[in-house]
């Protein structure tokens, strides 16, 4: 990726027509939140998994004034790491001690490697018709059923290999509630820390962050993406 001085345009491809509305993917919103935390301007693009470097959404293209074709990068975490390494995005975790870095990583892993799959099962198993209608909104109806069936088969196959697809409904519900209860406990404690800070600084508008610090970390962008994605998704 080019340095911050040479970045000409950053485009985030969301997999759907560009609008100012939130999308269902927590990883798209995570990436956009991370860019906003760093005050990095960007454009929105549609794109699709077929055109994505790693076959999934989101992905970005970075164009530099002195280069030819834009550089494409996939995977939200790798995109963020690439922009940080290039100096185009601040490193939110640079000042964290090792234990807090591990805590931050654990929160992200809980959401991205566990909660995500519980949500995917809910969307593609429990609310398949709604999910198919949303994901394949631009696909002609005769192909709608076939494409939806193929997509669902692929997702369910992946869930089975990952392990979530082997669980009973009540088991998935129990594990999902356990994960969100843990996140809620962290946020409850952070609210208390933030309230003490607002009282001390007389700043009623000061935000609070999941690790309880003065500034956001990588976990905050991930958590924001998953909360926003859950709230706007009708599947």
Secondary structure, DSSP 4 states (H G I P E B T S, - for coil): ---TTTEEEEEEE-SS---SS--S-HHHHHHHHHHHHTT---EEE---GGGSTTSSS-EEEEEETT-SSPEEEESHHHHHHHHHHTTSS--TTTT--HHHHHHHHHHHHHIIIIIHHHHHHIIIIITHHHHHHHHTTTS-HHHHHHHHHHHHHHHHHHHHHHSGGGS-HHHHHHHHHHHHHHHHHHHHHHHHHHHHHHHHHT-TT----TTSSSS--HHHHHHHHHHHHHHH---
